[in-house]
Amino acid sequence: MKPIIPEIASILEQSSDMLSFWETLRVKMMGIIADQLGEFLEQLDQALVAYYKTYYGWKSERRDQRQFTCFFGPVTYRRHLMYDKNGNAHYPVDEAIGLKPRKRYSPDVMILGAELATAPGMTYRLASEATKRLAGIPISHTTFQRLVREAGEAQAAMDTRKRDQLFEDITIPEAPSTQHLYCEADGLYVKGKGKSIEIKHMIAYTGWDHNGSRVSLTDRQTFSTVASGEDFWEKGFAVIRHRWDLTGSHIATNADAASWISTERVAEIFSEAASITHQLDRFHVKRSIRHGLSRQPKLIPLLEEAITQQNQDRFKAVIDTAIGNAETEGEEKRIEDMRKYLEGHWDLLRDWREVSPNKPENARGMGCMESNQRRLVYRMKRRGMYWSEAGAEAVAKVQQGIANGTLREAVLTVWPNRPVTQKLRRQAKKASKRDAMGIHHGRIEVGAASSSSAIGQLNKVINRLSSVIA
């Protein structure tokens, strides 16, 4: 290993200002780490080859070169192809550190790359530019797209396993019970290649946490998919049921009037609950009223008051007044559509707290679905984006995994994750002894520069490190 201190000094000497020094130093240090990682993997390969030859009788065929990208940059190394006694091919070092065949990135890149590329406001090209500028790592936008697809597929596979455990194997998972559960569902449409794609989205939580004037949801879980309503409810319920035991729980739901969110389906899915209270989402109710009475805004508070009081006679009187004042057939049709929507869901227009048989003391109104969809909205809508169903599903699943804290676990179920065994630790120790690395002493000639200057401060740091190492 080349001494690092002279490298740092050389960068400082050739830099025109401290900004360029830090930028160059960052890239250089990451390159050094990547080079050293490649050297270590070759040394580990040698140790593993000797181990498998001695104890298992494997045969070494040849050495092949491999390159992959980690968050230190591209790593290149050569490793042995070996055959076991059954004729099966192995690259021992690849298997030991958990690198998938023909994959050009490490598992941490898969997870972190997927998280970065699905962040609100991000695009695949912007993610590529960001990693290039911030870390000097060349990852193409198509690679980011592939990372998101693979991570999303891993999360979807985890959801499917949970669903199969409940509905196929009839195995009830052990989970803590909850007295109250609040569930909200809604659909989000994004532009597709040909027609719009609906992402069905659900959040479930057990209450509200207060921090001053700020309120957050307690123990929030999310579920998203572009699949059918049947898939949505079965897999979404599986996610919830693996988190909580709903036996005897009191459940309140908040949703719009979409066909896939019927009260009958909800009652069937949550059949374990002691009670289920349904509420039509306030956002959709207000939007319907404002659309229907857009030309007669003075009637809006009168109609809302009639709904709040559950006064159907007054409701009909306001509707009749609005229709009588309508100036065009289009306006009359909007009012009639609003009337059908509200009357068709009259029993769901009341606040859930007014009809729940077991309302907690700190109960709040439901209707936070729109704000909880913002991460998807800011990532997937506007800016001229068009999505395939597979691409939309992948982004939705990655965001779900991030929100629920399950993405890492999901990825590790499909990636050849290897535990660091005692055998691997011993071989790594042997590999490290082949070329002991480390800098025991370093010094920079500061010349006439003062000790408080940039180069003087750097020299102080190096001297302190040298004394600690010594």
C-alpha positions as CSV (number, residue, x, y, z in Angstrom):
1,M,0.0,0.0,0.0
2,K,1.3,3.4,-1.0
3,P,1.7,5.8,2.0
4,I,-1.4,8.0,2.3
5,I,0.2,11.0,3.9
6,P,2.4,12.0,0.8
7,E,-0.7,11.6,-1.3
8,I,-2.6,14.1,0.9
9,A,0.3,16.5,0.9
10,S,0.6,16.3,-2.9
11,I,-3.1,17.1,-3.3
12,L,-2.8,20.1,-1.0
13,E,0.3,21.4,-2.9
14,Q,-1.4,21.1,-6.2
15,S,-4.8,22.7,-5.1
16,S,-5.6,26.3,-6.0
17,D,-8.0,26.7,-3.0
18,M,-9.3,24.6,-0.1
19,L,-12.6,23.7,-1.9
20,S,-10.7,22.0,-4.7
21,F,-8.5,20.4,-2.1
22,W,-11.4,18.8,-0.3
23,E,-13.1,17.7,-3.5
24,T,-10.0,16.1,-4.9
25,L,-9.2,14.5,-1.5
26,R,-12.6,13.0,-1.2
27,V,-12.4,11.3,-4.7
28,K,-8.8,10.2,-4.0
29,M,-9.5,8.7,-0.7
30,M,-12.5,6.8,-2.0
31,G,-10.4,5.5,-4.8
32,I,-7.7,4.4,-2.4
33,I,-10.3,2.5,-0.3
34,A,-11.7,0.8,-3.5
35,D,-8.2,-0.2,-4.6
36,Q,-7.4,-1.6,-1.2
37,L,-10.7,-3.5,-1.0
38,G,-9.8,-5.1,-4.4
39,E,-6.4,-6.1,-3.0
40,F,-8.0,-7.5,0.2
41,L,-10.5,-9.6,-1.8
42,E,-7.6,-11.1,-3.8
43,Q,-5.8,-12.0,-0.6
44,L,-9.0,-13.4,0.9
45,D,-9.5,-15.4,-2.3
46,Q,-6.0,-17.0,-1.9
47,A,-6.8,-17.9,1.7
48,L,-10.2,-19.5,0.8
49,V,-8.7,-21.4,-2.1
50,A,-6.1,-22.9,0.2
51,Y,-8.8,-23.8,2.7
52,Y,-11.1,-25.5,0.3
53,K,-8.2,-27.4,-1.4
54,T,-7.0,-28.6,2.0
55,Y,-10.2,-29.5,3.8
56,Y,-12.7,-30.2,0.9
57,G,-10.5,-31.4,-2.0
58,W,-11.8,-28.7,-4.4
59,K,-9.8,-28.1,-7.5
60,S,-8.8,-24.6,-8.8
61,E,-9.5,-24.0,-12.5
62,R,-8.4,-20.5,-13.3
63,R,-8.5,-16.8,-12.2
64,D,-11.1,-14.5,-13.6
65,Q,-11.5,-10.8,-13.2
66,R,-14.6,-9.2,-11.8
67,Q,-15.6,-5.6,-11.2
68,F,-18.5,-4.3,-9.1
69,T,-19.5,-0.9,-7.8
70,C,-19.9,-0.2,-4.1
71,F,-20.2,3.2,-2.4
72,F,-16.4,3.6,-2.5
73,G,-16.5,3.4,-6.3
74,P,-15.6,0.6,-8.8
75,V,-13.7,-2.3,-7.3
76,T,-11.7,-4.6,-9.5
77,Y,-10.1,-7.9,-8.4
78,R,-9.2,-11.4,-9.7
79,R,-10.5,-14.5,-8.1
80,H,-10.3,-18.3,-8.6
81,L,-12.9,-20.4,-10.2
82,M,-13.1,-23.7,-8.3
83,Y,-14.9,-27.0,-8.7
84,D,-16.1,-29.1,-5.8
85,K,-16.1,-33.0,-5.8
86,N,-19.5,-33.0,-7.5
87,G,-18.3,-30.8,-10.4
88,N,-20.2,-27.7,-9.2
89,A,-18.5,-24.4,-10.0
90,H,-17.8,-21.9,-7.3
91,Y,-16.1,-18.5,-6.8
92,P,-15.4,-18.9,-3.1
93,V,-14.7,-15.2,-2.4
94,D,-17.8,-14.1,-4.2
95,E,-20.0,-16.5,-2.3
96,A,-18.2,-15.6,1.0
97,I,-19.0,-11.8,0.7
98,G,-22.5,-12.3,-0.8
99,L,-22.0,-11.0,-4.4
100,K,-24.6,-12.3,-6.8
101,P,-23.4,-13.7,-10.1
102,R,-23.4,-11.2,-13.0
103,K,-24.4,-8.3,-10.7
104,R,-22.2,-5.3,-10.9
105,Y,-23.0,-3.7,-7.6
106,S,-22.8,-4.6,-3.9
107,P,-25.9,-5.2,-1.8
108,D,-25.5,-1.9,0.1
109,V,-25.6,-0.1,-3.2
110,M,-28.9,-1.9,-4.0
111,I,-30.6,-0.7,-0.8
112,L,-29.1,2.8,-0.6
113,G,-29.5,3.3,-4.4
114,A,-33.1,2.3,-4.3
115,E,-33.8,4.6,-1.3
116,L,-32.1,7.5,-3.1
117,A,-33.8,6.9,-6.4
118,T,-37.3,6.8,-4.9
119,A,-37.0,9.8,-2.7
120,P,-39.6,12.7,-3.2
121,G,-38.6,15.0,-6.0
122,M,-35.9,12.5,-7.3
123,T,-35.5,11.0,-10.8
124,Y,-33.3,8.2,-12.0
125,R,-31.1,10.7,-13.9
126,L,-30.9,13.1,-11.0
127,A,-29.9,10.2,-8.7
128,S,-27.1,9.3,-11.2
129,E,-25.9,12.9,-11.3
130,A,-26.0,13.2,-7.5
131,T,-23.9,10.2,-6.8
132,K,-21.4,11.3,-9.5
133,R,-21.1,14.8,-8.1
134,L,-21.2,14.0,-4.4
135,A,-19.3,10.7,-4.3
136,G,-17.6,10.5,-7.6
137,I,-19.3,7.1,-8.2
138,P,-20.5,6.4,-11.8
139,I,-23.9,4.7,-11.6
140,S,-26.1,5.2,-14.7
141,H,-29.7,6.1,-14.5
142,T,-30.6,2.7,-16.0
143,T,-28.7,1.0,-13.2
144,F,-30.7,3.0,-10.6
145,Q,-33.9,2.0,-12.4
146,R,-32.8,-1.7,-12.1
147,L,-31.9,-1.3,-8.4
148,V,-35.4,0.0,-7.7
149,R,-37.0,-2.8,-9.7
150,E,-35.0,-5.5,-7.8
151,A,-35.6,-3.9,-4.4
152,G,-39.3,-3.4,-5.2
153,E,-39.6,-7.0,-6.3
154,A,-38.0,-8.2,-3.1
155,Q,-40.5,-6.2,-1.0
156,A,-43.4,-7.5,-3.1
157,A,-42.1,-11.1,-2.6
158,M,-42.1,-10.5,1.2
159,D,-45.8,-9.3,1.0
160,T,-46.7,-12.4,-1.0
161,R,-45.1,-14.7,1.5
162,K,-47.1,-13.0,4.3
163,R,-50.3,-13.3,2.3
164,D,-49.7,-17.0,1.6
165,Q,-48.9,-17.7,5.2
166,L,-52.4,-16.4,6.2
167,F,-54.6,-17.5,3.3
168,E,-52.9,-20.6,2.0
169,D,-51.0,-22.1,4.9
170,I,-53.7,-20.9,7.4
171,T,-50.9,-20.0,9.8
172,I,-51.8,-17.2,12.2
173,P,-48.7,-15.1,13.1
174,E,-48.0,-14.1,16.7
175,A,-48.3,-10.4,17.1
176,P,-49.1,-7.9,19.9
177,S,-52.8,-7.0,20.3
178,T,-54.1,-3.5,19.9
179,Q,-57.4,-2.1,21.2
180,H,-57.8,0.4,18.4
181,L,-56.7,0.4,14.8
182,Y,-57.3,3.1,12.2
183,C,-57.1,2.3,8.6
184,E,-57.3,4.7,5.6
185,A,-57.2,3.8,1.9
186,D,-57.2,5.8,-1.3
187,G,-56.1,5.5,-4.9
188,L,-53.4,7.6,-6.6
189,Y,-53.4,7.9,-10.4
190,V,-50.1,8.4,-12.3
191,K,-49.6,8.7,-16.1
192,G,-49.1,5.4,-17.8
193,K,-48.0,4.3,-21.2
194,G,-51.4,4.3,-22.8
195,K,-53.7,4.8,-19.8
196,S,-53.4,6.0,-16.2
197,I,-52.2,3.6,-13.6
198,E,-53.9,3.5,-10.1
199,I,-51.7,2.9,-7.1
200,K,-53.8,1.6,-4.3
201,H,-52.5,2.9,-1.1
202,M,-53.3,2.2,2.6
203,I,-52.0,3.3,5.9
204,A,-52.8,1.8,9.3
205,Y,-52.0,3.2,12.7
206,T,-52.9,2.8,16.4
207,G,-53.4,6.4,17.5
208,W,-51.7,9.8,17.6
209,D,-48.6,11.1,19.3
210,H,-48.5,14.8,20.4
211,N,-45.3,16.8,20.5
212,G,-46.3,20.4,21.2
213,S,-48.6,21.5,18.4
214,R,-47.3,18.7,16.1
215,V,-49.2,15.5,15.8
216,S,-47.9,12.2,14.3
217,L,-49.4,8.8,13.7
218,T,-48.5,6.1,16.2
219,D,-46.9,2.9,14.8
220,R,-47.8,3.7,11.2
221,Q,-47.7,0.9,8.6
222,T,-48.3,1.4,4.9
223,F,-49.1,-0.8,1.9
224,S,-49.1,0.1,-1.8
225,T,-49.7,-1.8,-5.0
226,V,-51.0,-1.4,-8.6
227,A,-52.5,-4.9,-8.4
228,S,-56.2,-5.8,-8.2
229,G,-58.5,-4.9,-5.3
230,E,-58.5,-8.5,-4.2
231,D,-54.7,-8.5,-4.1
232,F,-54.6,-5.2,-2.3
233,W,-56.9,-6.3,0.5
234,E,-55.4,-9.8,1.0
235,K,-51.7,-8.6,1.0
236,G,-52.5,-5.4,2.8
237,F,-54.3,-7.2,5.5
238,A,-51.4,-9.7,5.8
239,V,-49.0,-6.8,6.4
240,I,-51.3,-5.5,9.1
241,R,-52.0,-8.9,10.7
242,H,-48.3,-9.7,10.9
243,R,-47.9,-6.4,12.9
244,W,-51.0,-6.7,15.2
245,D,-53.4,-9.2,16.5
246,L,-56.8,-7.7,15.7
247,T,-58.9,-10.1,17.8
248,G,-61.3,-7.9,19.7
249,S,-60.0,-4.7,18.3
250,H,-62.1,-1.7,17.5
251,I,-61.4,-0.6,13.9
252,A,-62.2,2.7,12.2
253,T,-61.8,3.1,8.4
254,N,-61.6,6.2,6.3
255,A,-61.7,5.9,2.5
256,D,-63.4,7.3,-0.7
257,A,-66.2,5.6,-2.6
258,A,-64.0,3.6,-5.0
259,S,-65.4,0.2,-6.0
260,W,-62.5,-1.7,-4.5
261,I,-63.0,-0.1,-1.1
262,S,-66.5,-1.4,-0.2
263,T,-67.7,-1.6,3.3
264,E,-68.6,-5.3,2.7
265,R,-65.0,-6.2,1.7
266,V,-63.6,-4.3,4.7
267,A,-66.0,-6.1,7.0
268,E,-64.9,-9.4,5.5
269,I,-61.2,-8.7,5.8
270,F,-61.4,-7.4,9.4
271,S,-63.8,-10.1,10.6
272,E,-61.7,-10.6,13.8
273,A,-62.5,-7.1,15.1
274,A,-65.0,-6.4,17.8
275,S,-66.4,-3.5,15.9
276,I,-65.8,-1.7,12.6
277,T,-66.7,2.0,12.0
278,H,-66.7,3.4,8.5
279,Q,-66.3,7.0,7.4
280,L,-66.3,8.6,3.9
281,D,-63.1,10.5,3.5
282,R,-63.6,14.2,4.3
283,F,-61.3,15.4,1.5
284,H,-63.4,13.6,-1.1
285,V,-66.6,14.9,0.5
286,K,-65.5,18.5,0.4
287,R,-64.1,18.1,-3.1
288,S,-67.5,16.8,-4.3
289,I,-69.4,19.7,-2.6
290,R,-67.1,22.3,-4.0
291,H,-67.2,20.9,-7.5
292,G,-71.0,20.6,-7.4
293,L,-71.6,24.1,-6.0
294,S,-68.7,25.8,-7.7
295,R,-71.1,28.5,-9.1
296,Q,-73.1,28.9,-5.9
297,P,-70.4,29.0,-3.1
298,K,-72.8,30.6,-0.6
299,L,-74.7,27.3,-0.4
300,I,-71.6,25.3,0.6
301,P,-71.7,26.1,4.3
302,L,-75.4,25.4,4.4
303,L,-75.0,22.0,2.8
304,E,-72.0,21.1,5.1
305,E,-74.1,22.1,8.1
306,A,-76.9,19.8,7.0
307,I,-74.5,16.9,6.6
308,T,-72.9,17.5,10.0
309,Q,-76.3,17.6,11.7
310,Q,-77.5,14.5,9.6
311,N,-80.6,16.6,8.6
312,Q,-81.8,15.0,5.4
313,D,-84.7,17.4,5.0
314,R,-82.4,20.4,5.1
315,F,-79.9,18.7,2.8
316,K,-82.7,18.2,0.2
317,A,-83.8,21.7,0.6
318,V,-80.3,23.1,-0.2
319,I,-80.0,20.7,-3.2
320,D,-83.4,21.8,-4.5
321,T,-82.3,25.5,-4.2
322,A,-79.0,24.8,-6.0
323,I,-80.8,23.0,-8.9
324,G,-83.4,25.8,-9.1
325,N,-80.6,28.4,-9.3
326,A,-78.5,26.5,-11.9
327,E,-78.0,28.5,-15.1
328,T,-76.8,25.7,-17.4
329,E,-77.4,22.0,-18.0
330,G,-73.8,21.3,-17.1
331,E,-74.1,23.0,-13.7
332,E,-77.3,21.1,-13.0
333,K,-75.6,17.8,-13.9
334,R,-72.7,18.6,-11.5
335,I,-75.2,19.3,-8.7
336,E,-77.1,16.1,-9.5
337,D,-73.9,14.0,-9.5
338,M,-73.0,15.5,-6.1
339,R,-76.4,14.7,-4.7
340,K,-76.2,11.0,-5.8
341,Y,-72.7,10.7,-4.4
342,L,-73.6,12.1,-1.0
343,E,-77.0,10.4,-0.7
344,G,-75.5,7.1,-1.8
345,H,-73.1,7.3,1.2
346,W,-75.3,9.1,3.7
347,D,-74.5,6.7,6.5
348,L,-70.8,7.2,6.0
349,L,-70.8,11.0,6.1
350,R,-70.8,11.2,9.9
351,D,-67.5,11.6,11.8
352,W,-66.4,8.2,13.0
353,R,-66.2,9.5,16.6
354,E,-69.9,10.0,16.7
355,V,-70.8,6.4,16.0
356,S,-67.8,4.4,17.3
357,P,-68.9,2.1,20.2
358,N,-65.4,2.4,21.8
359,K,-63.9,5.9,21.2
360,P,-60.6,6.6,23.0
361,E,-60.3,9.8,25.0
362,N,-57.6,11.4,22.7
363,A,-59.5,10.5,19.5
364,R,-58.9,12.8,16.5
365,G,-60.6,13.1,13.2
366,M,-59.4,10.8,10.4
367,G,-58.4,12.0,7.0
368,C,-54.6,12.2,6.8
369,M,-54.3,10.0,3.7
370,E,-53.7,12.8,1.2
371,S,-50.7,14.1,3.2
372,N,-49.3,10.6,3.6
373,Q,-49.4,10.1,-0.2
374,R,-47.2,13.1,-0.8
375,R,-44.0,11.1,-1.0
376,L,-45.5,9.1,-3.9
377,V,-47.0,12.2,-5.5
378,Y,-43.7,14.2,-5.4
379,R,-41.8,11.2,-6.8
380,M,-44.2,10.0,-9.5
381,K,-46.5,12.8,-10.7
382,R,-46.0,15.8,-12.9
383,R,-42.6,16.6,-14.6
384,G,-43.8,14.8,-17.7
385,M,-43.3,11.3,-16.2
386,Y,-44.9,8.2,-17.7
387,W,-44.8,4.9,-16.0
388,S,-45.1,1.2,-16.7
389,E,-47.1,-0.9,-14.2
390,A,-43.9,-2.7,-13.2
391,G,-42.0,0.7,-12.7
392,A,-44.9,2.2,-10.7
393,E,-45.2,-1.0,-8.6
394,A,-41.4,-0.9,-7.9
395,V,-41.3,2.7,-6.6
396,A,-44.4,2.2,-4.5
397,K,-43.0,-1.0,-3.0
398,V,-39.6,0.6,-2.2
399,Q,-41.3,3.5,-0.5
400,Q,-43.5,1.1,1.4
401,G,-40.4,-0.9,2.6
402,I,-38.7,2.3,3.7
403,A,-41.8,3.6,5.6
404,N,-42.3,0.2,7.4
405,G,-38.6,-0.5,8.0
406,T,-38.8,-3.8,6.1
407,L,-36.8,-3.0,2.9
408,R,-33.5,-4.3,4.2
409,E,-35.1,-7.5,5.5
410,A,-36.9,-8.0,2.2
411,V,-33.7,-7.5,0.1
412,L,-31.7,-9.9,2.3
413,T,-34.3,-12.7,1.6
414,V,-33.5,-12.7,-2.1
415,W,-29.8,-11.6,-2.0
416,P,-27.3,-14.3,-1.1
417,N,-26.7,-12.7,2.3
418,R,-23.8,-14.5,4.1
419,P,-23.4,-14.4,7.8
420,V,-19.8,-13.6,8.9
421,T,-18.9,-17.1,10.2
422,Q,-15.9,-18.0,12.4
423,K,-14.4,-19.7,9.3
424,L,-14.6,-16.5,7.3
425,R,-13.2,-14.5,10.1
426,R,-10.2,-16.8,10.3
427,Q,-9.6,-16.6,6.6
428,A,-9.9,-12.8,6.7
429,K,-7.3,-12.7,9.5
430,K,-4.9,-14.8,7.4
431,A,-5.5,-12.6,4.4
432,S,-4.7,-9.4,6.4
433,K,-1.4,-10.9,7.5
434,R,-0.2,-11.2,3.9
435,D,0.3,-7.5,3.7
436,A,-0.1,-5.6,6.9
437,M,-1.5,-2.2,6.1
438,G,-1.3,1.0,8.2
439,I,0.6,4.2,8.6
440,H,2.4,4.7,11.8
441,H,4.0,8.1,11.2
442,G,3.2,11.0,9.0
443,R,4.5,14.6,8.7
444,I,4.0,17.5,6.4
445,E,6.6,20.2,5.9
446,V,4.7,23.4,6.7
447,G,7.7,25.7,5.8
448,A,6.9,29.3,6.7
449,A,3.2,28.6,7.1
450,S,1.8,29.4,10.5
451,S,0.4,26.7,12.7
452,S,-3.0,28.2,12.4
453,S,-3.1,28.1,8.6
454,A,-4.9,25.3,6.7
455,I,-1.7,23.3,6.1
456,G,-0.6,23.9,9.7
457,Q,-3.9,22.6,11.1
458,L,-3.7,19.5,8.8
459,N,-0.2,18.8,10.2
460,K,-1.5,19.0,13.7
461,V,-4.2,16.4,12.9
462,I,-1.6,14.1,11.4
463,N,0.7,14.4,14.3
464,R,-2.1,13.6,16.8
465,L,-3.1,10.5,14.7
466,S,0.6,9.4,14.6
467,S,0.9,9.6,18.3
468,V,-2.3,7.6,18.8
469,I,-1.2,4.9,16.4
470,A,2.3,4.7,17.9
